[in-house]
Every structure is written in structure tokens, then in C-alpha cells.
């Protein structure tokens, strides 16, 4: 497994947490929640692409 993808996911999580805390301190809780959800959606899309690649690889290996 590529280590780069783990670092990308960690970076997105860290950036999302920092932005969320800054927005909460500024009193913009709704925007903070939206920023957190956007980070979550980006990571989920990345993970779904990896799972799709896994299924393609398994299909190729077992000749389905």
C-alpha cells in the first residue's frame, strides 16, 4: 500500500481540524460544520477510489 495516500488523508484531517477550530473560535459554527463535512467527503471519495481499484485488481487476478 502506498504510504503517500495515508499522508494525504492525515493532512486533510489535520487541515480540516485546524480550519474547524478557527471557525468555531470566530463564532461561525455552521460554516465549521460544513468545512468538516467537506473534508470528510473528500477523504471518503479517496477511499472509495482505492476500494474500486482493489476490486478491479481482484477481478483481474481471479479472471472474473
N, C-alpha and C positions, 0 to 999 in steps of 0.2 A: 504494500500500500504506500502511496506517495505521502511523504511527510508534509509536503507543501500544502496539501488540502487541509490538514489539521491546523497548520499555522494560519491559513486563511480564515477558517472557521473561528479560531481563537481571536484573531484580530477583529473580525466583525463583531464578535461578542463583546470584546473589550471596548471597542468604539461605541457600540450601542449602549453599553452600561454608562460610559462617560457622558455621552450626549443626554441620556435619560436623566442622570443625576443633575446635570447642569440645567436642563429644562425644568425639573421639579423644584430646584432651588429658586428659579426665576418665577415660579408660580404658574407654569404652563403644564399642568398635569395631563391635559388631554393630548397635547402635542407630544409629550413624553411617551405616553402610551402608544401613540401612532408610530413614533420612531422605533420603539421597542418591537412593535409588531412588524414593521418593515424589515428590521434586522432578522427577526425570526423567519419571515417568509423567504428572504434571500438565502439563508442557511438551509431551509427546507428544500428549496429548489436545487441547491448544490447537491444535497444528499440524494434527492430523487434522481438527479442525473447520474450519480455514481451507482445507484441501485439499478438503473436502466442499463448502464454499461455492464454491470455484473451479470444481469440476465442475458444480455447478448453474448457475453463470454461463455456463460454456461451452455447456452444454446449451441454455440459453435463447438465447444468441447464434446458435448454429447450427441451432436448431429441431429438435433430435433427439427 
